[in-house]
């Protein structure tokens, strides 16, 4: 199991806010949603994207029941997808 230093980790929190449910990262409010499910889905999408970029993405919620989601980067670096070869003809 790999360990990730704090500078390689992005933590998102879904917290109750006056306007509904807020998504925060590092104490900064990123967005607010009326439904908690929408806020959790937004935070999870952001954490998954962070994981694709090599960060450890963590989502914790202040909902009932409390949830914790963890998205880990791939073990090997992603290989750039090569485009299909083009056939070119000359006359």
Secondary structure in CASP SS format (residue, H / E / C, confidence):
PFRMAT SS
TARGET T0000
AUTHOR 0000-0000-0000
METHOD secondary structure of the structure
MODEL  1
X C 1.00
X C 1.00
X C 1.00
X C 1.00
X C 1.00
X H 1.00
X H 1.00
X H 1.00
X E 1.00
X E 1.00
X E 1.00
X E 1.00
X E 1.00
X E 1.00
X E 1.00
X E 1.00
X E 1.00
X C 1.00
X C 1.00
X E 1.00
X E 1.00
X E 1.00
X E 1.00
X E 1.00
X E 1.00
X C 1.00
X C 1.00
X E 1.00
X E 1.00
X E 1.00
X E 1.00
X E 1.00
X E 1.00
X C 1.00
X C 1.00
X H 1.00
X H 1.00
X H 1.00
X H 1.00
X H 1.00
X H 1.00
X H 1.00
X H 1.00
X H 1.00
X H 1.00
X H 1.00
X H 1.00
X H 1.00
X H 1.00
X H 1.00
X H 1.00
X H 1.00
X C 1.00
X C 1.00
X C 1.00
X E 1.00
X E 1.00
X E 1.00
X E 1.00
X E 1.00
X E 1.00
X C 1.00
X C 1.00
X C 1.00
X C 1.00
X C 1.00
X C 1.00
X E 1.00
X E 1.00
X E 1.00
X E 1.00
X C 1.00
X C 1.00
X C 1.00
X C 1.00
X C 1.00
X C 1.00
X C 1.00
X C 1.00
X C 1.00
X C 1.00
X C 1.00
X C 1.00
X C 1.00
X C 1.00
X C 1.00
X C 1.00
X C 1.00
X C 1.00
X C 1.00
X C 1.00
END
